[in-house]
Amino acid sequence: MAPSGDNVVVSSQNLERLLSMKGGKGEASYANNCQAQARHARSMVHLLEETLDRVHLNSAAAAGGAFTVADLGCSSGTNTIHNVEAIIKHMAKRFEAADREPPEFSAFFSDLPSNDFNTLFQLLPPLAGDSMEERLAANGHRCYFAAAVPGSFYRRLFPARSIDVFYSAFSLHWLSQVPDTVLDKRSTAYNKGRVFIHGANESTARAYKKQFQIDLAAFLRSRSTEMRRSGTMFLTCLGRTSVDPTDQGGAGLLFGTHFQDAWDDLVQEGLITSEKRDNFNIPVYAPSLHDFKEVVEADGSFVIHKLEVFKGGSPLVVSRNDDATEVGQTMANSCRAVSGVLVDAHIGDRLSEELFSRVASRAASQANELLEQLQFFHIVASLSFA
């Protein structure tokens, strides 16, 4: 859990220790605010299945060992469970269609050590039966062995040539750190007055882009060692359609409008200093297709089978579009579910409550505009060894 004090600067030194989606099962938890991600993942199932169809069934795992899936950036809700089950069930059908006995399946759920693995594993259905046939036939049970792997996916996580399918959804836009120059008053990239890249100056944008490139390159290097030669990788992350990196699209509206204004409210009301605000930046970068492709091609380990921008829709899932209060609270909860742990660590629980209360009220005042304008786009990438 993140510290509840108010003197933690969310810097590169402690981001990995702190960052997680908000755990537990409360109103602002990720587990209760991931419906939009679930809907977006379902809309991309056909793309996932196209990727899985490239896995060679005569791999080492299929020949005798377990077929292994790893979800990188799994978080703590049911989405990761549904996604892993979709992968395994599709692969089981492929084995059956080829008149081959399915191997045993194993799944690794991986995220940073601060992730709420306890909540995740409480949501896992029980393992079914002793035989693979019993497991695949059982309803309401899982047909795979499960384990948690804590650690940053920007480094090695698994033994060499041990993973058949890597899956990562809505995670690679999270950087390993806020770029140092963004928090340095002496730098032209210092993001004074802002808590996100959206609307920032060109130097700030270049710093964020460079950090994304460094991180994605490190991610690819690690996976190129860990993935079996017959395997494949399916990745989705927040993306943008604009060539301008300071226009972060849906991420910009989530973190650069009402969220930004709420921080400014706290400063104007004397609840925090402007320096305290400026020492906080959201470590997220929504890349363009060119940003992503440039890194993959420079690495050279993987061939791109599919790389496109996919319209994911709004992150706001509400029961009534005409209820401005619900829209505002949903916006605040969505924002808090993914950034709340960092905010709590930076300004403490009490001021965090004040901040997200202001996000809710500001969002409610422009509910109609939010519902119309807040749209997420995703980079979708299907990769295998070159």
JOLINVEN-V947305 format. One record per helix or strand. SS is the DSSP state (2 for helix, 1 for strand). FROM is the first residue (numbers start at 0). LEN is the number of residues. If there is no record, write none. Layout:
ss/from/len
SS/FROM/LEN
SS/FROM/LEN
//
This chain:
ss/from/len
2/14/4
2/34/9
2/44/8
2/59/4
1/66/6
2/78/19
1/104/7
2/116/7
1/126/1
2/131/6
1/141/1
1/144/6
1/162/7
1/173/1
2/179/4
2/201/25
1/226/13
2/248/8
2/257/11
2/273/5
1/283/1
1/286/1
2/288/11
1/301/12
2/323/42
2/366/7
1/375/10
//
